[in-house]
Amino acid sequence: MSGKIISLTIEVVRHDLPDDAALDLGLTARHLDHGILRIVTDDGIEGNCFVGAFWERAEHQFRPILDVIKPELIGRAAMDREWLWTRCRYLATCLRLTPQAWAPVDVALWDLAGKAAGLPVYQLLGAQRRSVPAYVTYATKYDSPEGFVAEAEESVALGFRAYKIHPGALSADDVVAMAGLVRKAVGDDVDLMLDPNCGYDFRTALKVGFALDDAGFHWFEDPVPHLDGDAITELSRRLTTPLSMTDQAPDQFSTTAQFIRHNSVRLPRGSALHLGITGLRKLCSLAEGFGLNCELGLAGNALLNAANLHVMLSVSNCDYLEYLLPADVERFALTSYGTPDSSGNMFAPDVPGLGFELDEDWIAAHRIASLE
């Protein structure tokens, strides 16, 4: 097994986005800067993760990792992940350390542990299954229901049996109409989800929610802001479609615990982007204890999404892994990427750690800074 941590560095790389994807995401720049996190032990084993998500700039996360977390880790055993979980929750209070800064460090430590043991991470966690179904979601947005109908039909043609809609600025009336049209287009055997990214007030969410009930949607994701606990509780009481919440909560673990405690949400939600592997596995177990599923949200880059996959392979209470199209938005700095098969299933990597190899040539060609 791995020894003590002797080095933690971040290489900053510039990832060029496809022009159409940048426009769909509302980005003015056509590139994003991401971090390649490297944690090395005294026995020469290296764990990796990417820092940053495709929808935001990552520079603000680099210094907290290097200035706050690194001094805590140098000289410690690389297996002290539970210690780090507890310590970083304290640092979040006294030094305003964000979960997005801590999470990739935790994932890199799991990658390191898997490499040291010669096992994929999901086997270290405890394997539950060897493959999981994925649902497809898109960066694109449309200004009419017909655009989403075409997107749904494309999803089915690609083999996916579940599709999530981001309605963007579509009016509530158009969303109501769209829900029925999409259901008619794909039939009853495809699971559908809607995610307005916390953009509705209570009345709008209720109106749309009733339409989702009529169309038999699988879940209604983040309809209202996560701070509006009364609205969330009342929506869960009045709608048949389960609410899937906490994607945007700063502290997904504690917020979800309160939602479950108050019987506010029937479908908690988490991501390695906010919780790393350690926290996400805890969240799934928390939900399992109350007989609930815990669905995993897109993590923003290929290695954090791989962390989601490993956690999902180790639990039974999660229906779908989120998969983004166009895939190029999240594809950089690896020699290969996880891809669903023709039936929309994602399979367990059989390589130790997270199961993916850094493309050192690509990194060297796109490196703009090396931080220590």
Short mmCIF file of the C-alpha atoms (twelve columns), coordinates in Angstrom:
data_MODEL
# 
_entry.id   MODEL 
# 
loop_
_atom_site.group_PDB 
_atom_site.id 
_atom_site.type_symbol 
_atom_site.label_atom_id 
_atom_site.label_alt_id 
_atom_site.label_comp_id 
_atom_site.label_asym_id 
_atom_site.label_seq_id 
_atom_site.Cartn_x 
_atom_site.Cartn_y 
_atom_site.Cartn_z 
_atom_site.pdbx_PDB_model_num 
ATOM 1   C CA . MET A 1   0.000   0.000  0.000   1 
ATOM 2   C CA . SER A 2   1.042   3.597  -0.528  1 
ATOM 3   C CA . GLY A 3   3.196   5.520  1.937   1 
ATOM 4   C CA . LYS A 4   3.442   9.158  2.902   1 
ATOM 5   C CA . ILE A 5   2.604   12.105 0.676   1 
ATOM 6   C CA . ILE A 6   5.703   13.994 -0.441  1 
ATOM 7   C CA . SER A 7   4.354   16.156 -3.270  1 
ATOM 8   C CA . LEU A 8   1.145   17.896 -4.353  1 
ATOM 9   C CA . THR A 9   1.203   19.997 -7.516  1 
ATOM 10  C CA . ILE A 10  -1.211  21.429 -10.073 1 
ATOM 11  C CA . GLU A 11  -0.432  21.834 -13.743 1 
ATOM 12  C CA . VAL A 12  -2.723  24.366 -15.408 1 
ATOM 13  C CA . VAL A 13  -3.818  23.418 -18.930 1 
ATOM 14  C CA . ARG A 14  -5.921  25.312 -21.450 1 
ATOM 15  C CA . HIS A 15  -8.783  23.317 -22.958 1 
ATOM 16  C CA . ASP A 16  -10.284 24.670 -26.177 1 
ATOM 17  C CA . LEU A 17  -14.053 24.266 -26.388 1 
ATOM 18  C CA . PRO A 18  -15.962 23.503 -29.569 1 
ATOM 19  C CA . ASP A 19  -17.500 26.779 -30.799 1 
ATOM 20  C CA . ASP A 20  -21.069 25.455 -30.717 1 
ATOM 21  C CA . ALA A 21  -20.658 24.082 -27.195 1 
ATOM 22  C CA . ALA A 22  -19.252 27.385 -25.937 1 
ATOM 23  C CA . LEU A 23  -22.246 29.209 -27.358 1 
ATOM 24  C CA . ASP A 24  -24.719 26.723 -25.895 1 
ATOM 25  C CA . LEU A 25  -23.116 27.123 -22.472 1 
ATOM 26  C CA . GLY A 26  -23.279 30.900 -22.724 1 
ATOM 27  C CA . LEU A 27  -19.497 31.295 -22.485 1 
ATOM 28  C CA . THR A 28  -17.807 34.310 -24.055 1 
ATOM 29  C CA . ALA A 29  -14.411 32.588 -24.096 1 
ATOM 30  C CA . ARG A 30  -13.717 29.603 -26.314 1 
ATOM 31  C CA . HIS A 31  -11.410 27.943 -23.808 1 
ATOM 32  C CA . LEU A 32  -11.246 27.052 -20.134 1 
ATOM 33  C CA . ASP A 33  -8.248  26.589 -17.856 1 
ATOM 34  C CA . HIS A 34  -8.270  23.405 -15.785 1 
ATOM 35  C CA . GLY A 35  -5.911  21.927 -13.227 1 
ATOM 36  C CA . ILE A 36  -4.155  18.567 -13.436 1 
ATOM 37  C CA . LEU A 37  -3.746  17.545 -9.798  1 
ATOM 38  C CA . ARG A 38  -0.830  15.242 -8.981  1 
ATOM 39  C CA . ILE A 39  -0.338  13.743 -5.502  1 
ATOM 40  C CA . VAL A 40  2.823   11.622 -5.114  1 
ATOM 41  C CA . THR A 41  3.926   9.376  -2.246  1 
ATOM 42  C CA . ASP A 42  7.409   8.418  -1.062  1 
ATOM 43  C CA . ASP A 43  7.074   5.050  -2.802  1 
ATOM 44  C CA . GLY A 44  6.544   6.721  -6.184  1 
ATOM 45  C CA . ILE A 45  2.798   6.221  -6.635  1 
ATOM 46  C CA . GLU A 46  0.844   9.124  -8.133  1 
ATOM 47  C CA . GLY A 47  -2.855  9.870  -7.788  1 
ATOM 48  C CA . ASN A 48  -4.638  12.254 -10.137 1 
ATOM 49  C CA . CYS A 49  -7.773  14.271 -10.599 1 
ATOM 50  C CA . PHE A 50  -8.828  17.283 -12.652 1 
ATOM 51  C CA . VAL A 51  -9.710  20.560 -10.966 1 
ATOM 52  C CA . GLY A 52  -12.553 22.564 -12.481 1 
ATOM 53  C CA . ALA A 53  -15.850 21.998 -14.284 1 
ATOM 54  C CA . PHE A 54  -16.665 22.765 -17.902 1 
ATOM 55  C CA . TRP A 55  -19.184 25.472 -16.985 1 
ATOM 56  C CA . GLU A 56  -16.881 27.662 -14.888 1 
ATOM 57  C CA . ARG A 57  -13.334 28.932 -14.497 1 
ATOM 58  C CA . ALA A 58  -11.209 26.885 -12.108 1 
ATOM 59  C CA . GLU A 59  -8.468  29.359 -11.132 1 
ATOM 60  C CA . HIS A 60  -10.101 30.243 -7.824  1 
ATOM 61  C CA . GLN A 61  -9.715  26.628 -6.665  1 
ATOM 62  C CA . PHE A 62  -5.974  26.305 -7.225  1 
ATOM 63  C CA . ARG A 63  -4.656  28.409 -4.345  1 
ATOM 64  C CA . PRO A 64  -6.966  26.900 -1.679  1 
ATOM 65  C CA . ILE A 65  -5.722  23.438 -2.665  1 
ATOM 66  C CA . LEU A 66  -2.078  24.524 -2.576  1 
ATOM 67  C CA . ASP A 67  -2.188  26.960 0.341   1 
ATOM 68  C CA . VAL A 68  -4.712  25.279 2.661   1 
ATOM 69  C CA . ILE A 69  -4.957  21.558 1.864   1 
ATOM 70  C CA . LYS A 70  -1.377  20.840 0.775   1 
ATOM 71  C CA . PRO A 71  0.219   21.816 4.125   1 
ATOM 72  C CA . GLU A 72  -2.234  19.486 5.852   1 
ATOM 73  C CA . LEU A 73  -1.269  16.533 3.628   1 
ATOM 74  C CA . ILE A 74  2.485   16.681 3.151   1 
ATOM 75  C CA . GLY A 75  4.043   14.017 5.373   1 
ATOM 76  C CA . ARG A 76  0.741   12.285 6.147   1 
ATOM 77  C CA . ALA A 77  -0.213  8.782  5.109   1 
ATOM 78  C CA . ALA A 78  -2.003  8.804  1.761   1 
ATOM 79  C CA . MET A 79  -4.715  6.550  3.202   1 
ATOM 80  C CA . ASP A 80  -5.899  9.171  5.721   1 
ATOM 81  C CA . ARG A 81  -8.974  10.074 3.696   1 
ATOM 82  C CA . GLU A 82  -11.408 9.946  6.611   1 
ATOM 83  C CA . TRP A 83  -9.123  12.251 8.578   1 
ATOM 84  C CA . LEU A 84  -9.105  14.638 5.605   1 
ATOM 85  C CA . TRP A 85  -12.926 14.537 5.361   1 
ATOM 86  C CA . THR A 86  -13.236 15.618 8.989   1 
ATOM 87  C CA . ARG A 87  -10.390 18.116 8.809   1 
ATOM 88  C CA . CYS A 88  -11.661 19.833 5.663   1 
ATOM 89  C CA . ARG A 89  -15.126 20.314 7.117   1 
ATOM 90  C CA . TYR A 90  -13.387 22.246 9.896   1 
ATOM 91  C CA . LEU A 91  -11.272 24.196 7.387   1 
ATOM 92  C CA . ALA A 92  -14.444 25.101 5.507   1 
ATOM 93  C CA . THR A 93  -15.599 26.919 8.635   1 
ATOM 94  C CA . CYS A 94  -12.405 28.641 9.727   1 
ATOM 95  C CA . LEU A 95  -10.734 29.271 6.345   1 
ATOM 96  C CA . ARG A 96  -13.724 29.231 3.974   1 
ATOM 97  C CA . LEU A 97  -12.388 26.178 2.130   1 
ATOM 98  C CA . THR A 98  -14.931 25.196 -0.526  1 
ATOM 99  C CA . PRO A 99  -16.041 21.628 -1.289  1 
ATOM 100 C CA . GLN A 100 -14.989 22.111 -4.935  1 
ATOM 101 C CA . ALA A 101 -11.399 22.607 -3.737  1 
ATOM 102 C CA . TRP A 102 -11.380 19.620 -1.393  1 
ATOM 103 C CA . ALA A 103 -13.241 17.128 -3.615  1 
ATOM 104 C CA . PRO A 104 -10.596 16.615 -6.347  1 
ATOM 105 C CA . VAL A 105 -7.954  16.051 -3.656  1 
ATOM 106 C CA . ASP A 106 -10.066 13.287 -2.156  1 
ATOM 107 C CA . VAL A 107 -10.608 11.733 -5.595  1 
ATOM 108 C CA . ALA A 108 -6.874  11.827 -6.330  1 
ATOM 109 C CA . LEU A 109 -6.221  10.039 -3.025  1 
ATOM 110 C CA . TRP A 110 -8.678  7.295  -3.998  1 
ATOM 111 C CA . ASP A 111 -6.990  7.024  -7.402  1 
ATOM 112 C CA . LEU A 112 -3.672  6.668  -5.598  1 
ATOM 113 C CA . ALA A 113 -5.076  4.024  -3.239  1 
ATOM 114 C CA . GLY A 114 -6.439  1.959  -6.118  1 
ATOM 115 C CA . LYS A 115 -3.101  2.076  -7.931  1 
ATOM 116 C CA . ALA A 116 -1.291  1.061  -4.741  1 
ATOM 117 C CA . ALA A 117 -3.631  -1.888 -4.224  1 
ATOM 118 C CA . GLY A 118 -3.727  -2.850 -7.905  1 
ATOM 119 C CA . LEU A 119 -7.536  -2.559 -7.912  1 
ATOM 120 C CA . PRO A 120 -10.169 -0.284 -9.467  1 
ATOM 121 C CA . VAL A 121 -11.624 2.157  -6.933  1 
ATOM 122 C CA . TYR A 122 -15.103 0.617  -7.015  1 
ATOM 123 C CA . GLN A 123 -13.628 -2.678 -5.788  1 
ATOM 124 C CA . LEU A 124 -11.980 -0.884 -2.875  1 
ATOM 125 C CA . LEU A 125 -15.355 0.648  -2.061  1 
ATOM 126 C CA . GLY A 126 -17.034 -2.756 -2.363  1 
ATOM 127 C CA . ALA A 127 -18.355 -3.814 -5.751  1 
ATOM 128 C CA . GLN A 128 -22.133 -3.936 -6.141  1 
ATOM 129 C CA . ARG A 129 -22.327 -4.264 -9.947  1 
ATOM 130 C CA . ARG A 130 -20.181 -4.178 -13.069 1 
ATOM 131 C CA . SER A 131 -22.227 -1.799 -15.211 1 
ATOM 132 C CA . VAL A 132 -24.776 0.975  -14.761 1 
ATOM 133 C CA . PRO A 133 -27.280 2.637  -17.102 1 
ATOM 134 C CA . ALA A 134 -26.654 6.226  -18.134 1 
ATOM 135 C CA . TYR A 135 -29.109 8.958  -18.993 1 
ATOM 136 C CA . VAL A 136 -28.152 11.550 -21.555 1 
ATOM 137 C CA . THR A 137 -28.231 15.281 -21.005 1 
ATOM 138 C CA . TYR A 138 -27.210 18.034 -23.407 1 
ATOM 139 C CA . ALA A 139 -25.490 21.383 -23.182 1 
ATOM 140 C CA . THR A 140 -27.821 22.675 -25.898 1 
ATOM 141 C CA . LYS A 141 -30.886 24.811 -25.204 1 
ATOM 142 C CA . TYR A 142 -33.905 25.547 -27.378 1 
ATOM 143 C CA . ASP A 143 -36.525 28.281 -27.548 1 
ATOM 144 C CA . SER A 144 -39.408 25.996 -28.556 1 
ATOM 145 C CA . PRO A 145 -40.793 22.589 -27.466 1 
ATOM 146 C CA . GLU A 146 -39.988 21.121 -30.879 1 
ATOM 147 C CA . GLY A 147 -36.252 21.400 -30.281 1 
ATOM 148 C CA . PHE A 148 -36.486 19.181 -27.214 1 
ATOM 149 C CA . VAL A 149 -38.664 16.673 -29.054 1 
ATOM 150 C CA . ALA A 150 -35.935 16.313 -31.681 1 
ATOM 151 C CA . GLU A 151 -33.285 16.002 -28.962 1 
ATOM 152 C CA . ALA A 152 -35.308 13.294 -27.199 1 
ATOM 153 C CA . GLU A 153 -35.646 11.343 -30.432 1 
ATOM 154 C CA . GLU A 154 -31.885 11.631 -30.969 1 
ATOM 155 C CA . SER A 155 -31.269 10.285 -27.460 1 
ATOM 156 C CA . VAL A 156 -33.391 7.206  -28.123 1 
ATOM 157 C CA . ALA A 157 -31.709 6.664  -31.475 1 
ATOM 158 C CA . LEU A 158 -28.332 6.648  -29.704 1 
ATOM 159 C CA . GLY A 159 -29.563 3.841  -27.446 1 
ATOM 160 C CA . PHE A 160 -30.231 5.742  -24.215 1 
ATOM 161 C CA . ARG A 161 -33.287 4.696  -22.241 1 
ATOM 162 C CA . ALA A 162 -33.387 7.896  -20.200 1 
ATOM 163 C CA . TYR A 163 -33.145 11.573 -21.145 1 
ATOM 164 C CA . LYS A 164 -32.961 14.744 -19.038 1 
ATOM 165 C CA . ILE A 165 -34.206 18.094 -20.294 1 
ATOM 166 C CA . HIS A 166 -32.737 21.480 -19.386 1 
ATOM 167 C CA . PRO A 167 -35.549 23.849 -20.429 1 
ATOM 168 C CA . GLY A 168 -33.462 27.006 -20.116 1 
ATOM 169 C CA . ALA A 169 -35.558 30.133 -20.710 1 
ATOM 170 C CA . LEU A 170 -38.541 28.219 -22.104 1 
ATOM 171 C CA . SER A 171 -41.783 29.594 -20.634 1 
ATOM 172 C CA . ALA A 172 -43.758 27.513 -18.183 1 
ATOM 173 C CA . ASP A 173 -46.567 27.075 -20.729 1 
ATOM 174 C CA . ASP A 174 -44.072 25.832 -23.312 1 
ATOM 175 C CA . VAL A 175 -42.519 23.447 -20.778 1 
ATOM 176 C CA . VAL A 176 -45.960 22.043 -19.980 1 
ATOM 177 C CA . ALA A 177 -46.619 21.479 -23.681 1 
ATOM 178 C CA . MET A 178 -43.120 20.116 -24.253 1 
ATOM 179 C CA . ALA A 179 -43.425 17.501 -21.492 1 
ATOM 180 C CA . GLY A 180 -46.404 15.907 -23.207 1 
ATOM 181 C CA . LEU A 181 -44.876 16.134 -26.684 1 
ATOM 182 C CA . VAL A 182 -41.605 14.527 -25.594 1 
ATOM 183 C CA . ARG A 183 -43.444 11.711 -23.828 1 
ATOM 184 C CA . LYS A 184 -45.486 11.036 -26.941 1 
ATOM 185 C CA . ALA A 185 -42.349 11.067 -29.114 1 
ATOM 186 C CA . VAL A 186 -40.320 8.565  -27.048 1 
ATOM 187 C CA . GLY A 187 -43.087 6.333  -25.697 1 
ATOM 188 C CA . ASP A 188 -43.581 4.967  -22.214 1 
ATOM 189 C CA . ASP A 189 -40.384 2.911  -21.974 1 
ATOM 190 C CA . VAL A 190 -37.999 5.878  -21.737 1 
ATOM 191 C CA . ASP A 191 -37.432 7.598  -18.394 1 
ATOM 192 C CA . LEU A 192 -37.631 11.392 -18.581 1 
ATOM 193 C CA . MET A 193 -36.309 14.042 -16.208 1 
ATOM 194 C CA . LEU A 194 -36.575 17.839 -16.126 1 
ATOM 195 C CA . ASP A 195 -33.970 20.180 -14.622 1 
ATOM 196 C CA . PRO A 196 -34.683 23.942 -14.633 1 
ATOM 197 C CA . ASN A 197 -31.553 24.569 -12.510 1 
ATOM 198 C CA . CYS A 198 -33.409 26.044 -9.519  1 
ATOM 199 C CA . GLY A 199 -35.018 28.612 -11.832 1 
ATOM 200 C CA . TYR A 200 -38.695 28.450 -10.802 1 
ATOM 201 C CA . ASP A 201 -40.698 29.986 -8.027  1 
ATOM 202 C CA . PHE A 202 -43.198 27.798 -6.159  1 
ATOM 203 C CA . ARG A 203 -46.238 28.501 -8.370  1 
ATOM 204 C CA . THR A 204 -44.313 27.864 -11.588 1 
ATOM 205 C CA . ALA A 205 -42.737 24.705 -10.197 1 
ATOM 206 C CA . LEU A 206 -46.155 23.410 -9.136  1 
ATOM 207 C CA . LYS A 207 -47.666 24.103 -12.558 1 
ATOM 208 C CA . VAL A 208 -44.812 22.386 -14.367 1 
ATOM 209 C CA . GLY A 209 -44.758 19.584 -11.814 1 
ATOM 210 C CA . PHE A 210 -48.384 18.676 -12.482 1 
ATOM 211 C CA . ALA A 211 -47.530 18.417 -16.188 1 
ATOM 212 C CA . LEU A 212 -44.618 16.109 -15.342 1 
ATOM 213 C CA . ASP A 213 -46.994 13.985 -13.272 1 
ATOM 214 C CA . ASP A 214 -49.323 13.668 -16.251 1 
ATOM 215 C CA . ALA A 215 -46.423 12.742 -18.554 1 
ATOM 216 C CA . GLY A 216 -44.981 10.198 -16.105 1 
ATOM 217 C CA . PHE A 217 -41.572 11.813 -15.575 1 
ATOM 218 C CA . HIS A 218 -38.965 9.941  -13.539 1 
ATOM 219 C CA . TRP A 219 -37.913 12.958 -11.484 1 
ATOM 220 C CA . PHE A 220 -38.164 16.770 -11.255 1 
ATOM 221 C CA . GLU A 221 -34.680 18.111 -10.556 1 
ATOM 222 C CA . ASP A 222 -33.895 21.349 -8.708  1 
ATOM 223 C CA . PRO A 223 -37.134 23.157 -9.570  1 
ATOM 224 C CA . VAL A 224 -36.679 25.892 -6.943  1 
ATOM 225 C CA . PRO A 225 -33.651 27.282 -5.059  1 
ATOM 226 C CA . HIS A 226 -32.243 24.806 -2.550  1 
ATOM 227 C CA . LEU A 227 -32.690 27.376 0.252   1 
ATOM 228 C CA . ASP A 228 -36.481 27.443 -0.196  1 
ATOM 229 C CA . GLY A 229 -37.174 24.573 2.165   1 
ATOM 230 C CA . ASP A 230 -40.881 25.284 2.543   1 
ATOM 231 C CA . ALA A 231 -41.430 25.213 -1.227  1 
ATOM 232 C CA . ILE A 232 -39.428 22.001 -1.580  1 
ATOM 233 C CA . THR A 233 -41.412 20.289 1.162   1 
ATOM 234 C CA . GLU A 234 -44.754 21.410 -0.251  1 
ATOM 235 C CA . LEU A 235 -43.834 20.400 -3.810  1 
ATOM 236 C CA . SER A 236 -42.829 16.939 -2.574  1 
ATOM 237 C CA . ARG A 237 -46.158 16.652 -0.756  1 
ATOM 238 C CA . ARG A 238 -48.308 17.691 -3.719  1 
ATOM 239 C CA . LEU A 239 -46.510 16.109 -6.677  1 
ATOM 240 C CA . THR A 240 -46.249 12.483 -7.703  1 
ATOM 241 C CA . THR A 241 -42.995 13.019 -9.581  1 
ATOM 242 C CA . PRO A 242 -40.136 12.818 -7.034  1 
ATOM 243 C CA . LEU A 243 -38.061 15.930 -6.476  1 
ATOM 244 C CA . SER A 244 -34.320 15.393 -6.950  1 
ATOM 245 C CA . MET A 245 -32.551 18.141 -5.027  1 
ATOM 246 C CA . THR A 246 -29.260 19.529 -3.703  1 
ATOM 247 C CA . ASP A 247 -27.239 19.747 -6.942  1 
ATOM 248 C CA . GLN A 248 -26.473 23.407 -6.196  1 
ATOM 249 C CA . ALA A 249 -26.249 23.342 -2.408  1 
ATOM 250 C CA . PRO A 250 -22.794 24.431 -1.161  1 
ATOM 251 C CA . ASP A 251 -22.789 21.608 1.418   1 
ATOM 252 C CA . GLN A 252 -24.570 18.711 -0.259  1 
ATOM 253 C CA . PHE A 253 -24.088 16.317 2.642   1 
ATOM 254 C CA . SER A 254 -25.509 18.469 5.451   1 
ATOM 255 C CA . THR A 255 -28.242 19.972 3.270   1 
ATOM 256 C CA . THR A 256 -29.391 16.524 2.173   1 
ATOM 257 C CA . ALA A 257 -29.375 15.294 5.760   1 
ATOM 258 C CA . GLN A 258 -31.760 18.109 6.680   1 
ATOM 259 C CA . PHE A 259 -33.993 17.439 3.664   1 
ATOM 260 C CA . ILE A 260 -34.253 13.788 4.660   1 
ATOM 261 C CA . ARG A 261 -34.795 14.671 8.314   1 
ATOM 262 C CA . HIS A 262 -37.762 16.880 7.400   1 
ATOM 263 C CA . ASN A 263 -39.107 14.460 4.792   1 
ATOM 264 C CA . SER A 264 -38.714 17.157 2.136   1 
ATOM 265 C CA . VAL A 265 -37.077 15.249 -0.726  1 
ATOM 266 C CA . ARG A 266 -37.699 11.737 -1.974  1 
ATOM 267 C CA . LEU A 267 -34.701 11.630 -4.304  1 
ATOM 268 C CA . PRO A 268 -31.519 13.178 -2.844  1 
ATOM 269 C CA . ARG A 269 -28.771 14.165 -5.262  1 
ATOM 270 C CA . GLY A 270 -25.001 14.395 -5.023  1 
ATOM 271 C CA . SER A 271 -21.816 14.577 -7.057  1 
ATOM 272 C CA . ALA A 272 -18.095 13.950 -6.723  1 
ATOM 273 C CA . LEU A 273 -17.682 17.603 -7.751  1 
ATOM 274 C CA . HIS A 274 -18.895 18.631 -4.279  1 
ATOM 275 C CA . LEU A 275 -18.245 15.557 -2.148  1 
ATOM 276 C CA . GLY A 276 -15.335 13.651 -3.624  1 
ATOM 277 C CA . ILE A 277 -15.627 9.888  -3.418  1 
ATOM 278 C CA . THR A 278 -15.558 9.753  0.380   1 
ATOM 279 C CA . GLY A 279 -18.458 12.158 0.867   1 
ATOM 280 C CA . LEU A 280 -20.508 10.860 -2.056  1 
ATOM 281 C CA . ARG A 281 -20.327 7.310  -0.751  1 
ATOM 282 C CA . LYS A 282 -21.454 8.574  2.646   1 
ATOM 283 C CA . LEU A 283 -24.369 10.416 1.035   1 
ATOM 284 C CA . CYS A 284 -25.509 7.284  -0.793  1 
ATOM 285 C CA . SER A 285 -25.370 5.326  2.474   1 
ATOM 286 C CA . LEU A 286 -27.300 8.060  4.275   1 
ATOM 287 C CA . ALA A 287 -30.062 7.868  1.668   1 
ATOM 288 C CA . GLU A 288 -30.035 4.061  1.719   1 
ATOM 289 C CA . GLY A 289 -30.658 4.095  5.447   1 
ATOM 290 C CA . PHE A 290 -33.967 5.868  4.809   1 
ATOM 291 C CA . GLY A 291 -34.937 3.675  1.866   1 
ATOM 292 C CA . LEU A 292 -34.179 6.396  -0.694  1 
ATOM 293 C CA . ASN A 293 -32.268 6.497  -3.930  1 
ATOM 294 C CA . CYS A 294 -29.396 8.960  -4.291  1 
ATOM 295 C CA . GLU A 295 -28.939 10.104 -7.890  1 
ATOM 296 C CA . LEU A 296 -25.558 11.392 -9.057  1 
ATOM 297 C CA . GLY A 297 -25.222 14.675 -10.917 1 
ATOM 298 C CA . LEU A 298 -22.731 15.571 -13.623 1 
ATOM 299 C CA . ALA A 299 -19.344 16.360 -12.056 1 
ATOM 300 C CA . GLY A 300 -17.926 18.636 -14.747 1 
ATOM 301 C CA . ASN A 301 -14.821 16.819 -15.974 1 
ATOM 302 C CA . ALA A 302 -13.816 13.321 -17.028 1 
ATOM 303 C CA . LEU A 303 -12.035 12.214 -13.847 1 
ATOM 304 C CA . LEU A 304 -14.681 13.559 -11.476 1 
ATOM 305 C CA . ASN A 305 -17.305 11.823 -13.622 1 
ATOM 306 C CA . ALA A 306 -15.209 8.659  -13.315 1 
ATOM 307 C CA . ALA A 307 -15.411 9.115  -9.542  1 
ATOM 308 C CA . ASN A 308 -19.209 9.245  -9.858  1 
ATOM 309 C CA . LEU A 309 -19.120 6.003  -11.828 1 
ATOM 310 C CA . HIS A 310 -17.015 4.185  -9.230  1 
ATOM 311 C CA . VAL A 311 -19.334 5.238  -6.411  1 
ATOM 312 C CA . MET A 312 -22.397 4.173  -8.386  1 
ATOM 313 C CA . LEU A 313 -20.809 0.775  -9.076  1 
ATOM 314 C CA . SER A 314 -20.479 0.315  -5.312  1 
ATOM 315 C CA . VAL A 315 -24.119 1.059  -4.383  1 
ATOM 316 C CA . SER A 316 -27.548 -0.244 -5.338  1 
ATOM 317 C CA . ASN A 317 -29.673 2.844  -4.637  1 
ATOM 318 C CA . CYS A 318 -28.917 4.882  -7.769  1 
ATOM 319 C CA . ASP A 319 -30.786 4.480  -11.055 1 
ATOM 320 C CA . TYR A 320 -28.717 6.392  -13.596 1 
ATOM 321 C CA . LEU A 321 -25.323 7.925  -14.290 1 
ATOM 322 C CA . GLU A 322 -25.506 11.339 -15.982 1 
ATOM 323 C CA . TYR A 323 -23.751 11.508 -19.373 1 
ATOM 324 C CA . LEU A 324 -23.211 14.781 -21.234 1 
ATOM 325 C CA . LEU A 325 -23.400 15.449 -24.961 1 
ATOM 326 C CA . PRO A 326 -21.497 16.851 -26.771 1 
ATOM 327 C CA . ALA A 327 -18.856 14.758 -25.004 1 
ATOM 328 C CA . ASP A 328 -15.968 16.920 -26.270 1 
ATOM 329 C CA . VAL A 329 -16.853 19.555 -23.673 1 
ATOM 330 C CA . GLU A 330 -15.377 17.334 -20.944 1 
ATOM 331 C CA . ARG A 331 -12.731 15.488 -22.934 1 
ATOM 332 C CA . PHE A 332 -9.148  16.613 -22.434 1 
ATOM 333 C CA . ALA A 333 -5.849  15.315 -21.039 1 
ATOM 334 C CA . LEU A 334 -6.686  11.565 -21.067 1 
ATOM 335 C CA . THR A 335 -5.635  8.831  -23.475 1 
ATOM 336 C CA . SER A 336 -9.174  7.354  -23.443 1 
ATOM 337 C CA . TYR A 337 -12.618 8.134  -22.054 1 
ATOM 338 C CA . GLY A 338 -15.567 6.227  -20.655 1 
ATOM 339 C CA . THR A 339 -18.289 5.866  -23.283 1 
ATOM 340 C CA . PRO A 340 -21.722 4.223  -23.048 1 
ATOM 341 C CA . ASP A 341 -22.401 1.156  -25.159 1 
ATOM 342 C CA . SER A 342 -25.188 0.977  -27.754 1 
ATOM 343 C CA . SER A 343 -27.747 0.436  -24.981 1 
ATOM 344 C CA . GLY A 344 -26.593 3.405  -22.909 1 
ATOM 345 C CA . ASN A 345 -24.707 1.362  -20.290 1 
ATOM 346 C CA . MET A 346 -21.406 2.364  -18.673 1 
ATOM 347 C CA . PHE A 347 -19.041 -0.426 -17.627 1 
ATOM 348 C CA . ALA A 348 -16.574 -0.719 -14.782 1 
ATOM 349 C CA . PRO A 349 -12.950 0.106  -15.624 1 
ATOM 350 C CA . ASP A 350 -10.630 -2.860 -15.124 1 
ATOM 351 C CA . VAL A 351 -7.510  -0.716 -14.578 1 
ATOM 352 C CA . PRO A 352 -6.316  0.147  -11.027 1 
ATOM 353 C CA . GLY A 353 -7.406  3.473  -9.559  1 
ATOM 354 C CA . LEU A 354 -9.932  5.536  -11.468 1 
ATOM 355 C CA . GLY A 355 -9.036  3.543  -14.568 1 
ATOM 356 C CA . PHE A 356 -7.879  6.310  -16.904 1 
ATOM 357 C CA . GLU A 357 -4.388  7.358  -18.000 1 
ATOM 358 C CA . LEU A 358 -3.157  10.925 -18.324 1 
ATOM 359 C CA . ASP A 359 -2.127  11.972 -21.828 1 
ATOM 360 C CA . GLU A 360 1.228   13.465 -20.932 1 
ATOM 361 C CA . ASP A 361 1.907   14.653 -24.484 1 
ATOM 362 C CA . TRP A 362 -1.387  16.575 -24.577 1 
ATOM 363 C CA . ILE A 363 -0.696  18.047 -21.149 1 
ATOM 364 C CA . ALA A 364 2.781   19.181 -22.170 1 
ATOM 365 C CA . ALA A 365 1.397   20.830 -25.313 1 
ATOM 366 C CA . HIS A 366 -1.408  22.640 -23.453 1 
ATOM 367 C CA . ARG A 367 0.325   23.519 -20.163 1 
ATOM 368 C CA . ILE A 368 0.281   27.208 -19.328 1 
ATOM 369 C CA . ALA A 369 1.551   27.044 -15.726 1 
ATOM 370 C CA . SER A 370 2.950   24.681 -13.088 1 
ATOM 371 C CA . LEU A 371 1.913   25.461 -9.507  1 
ATOM 372 C CA . GLU A 372 3.354   24.142 -6.249  1 
# 
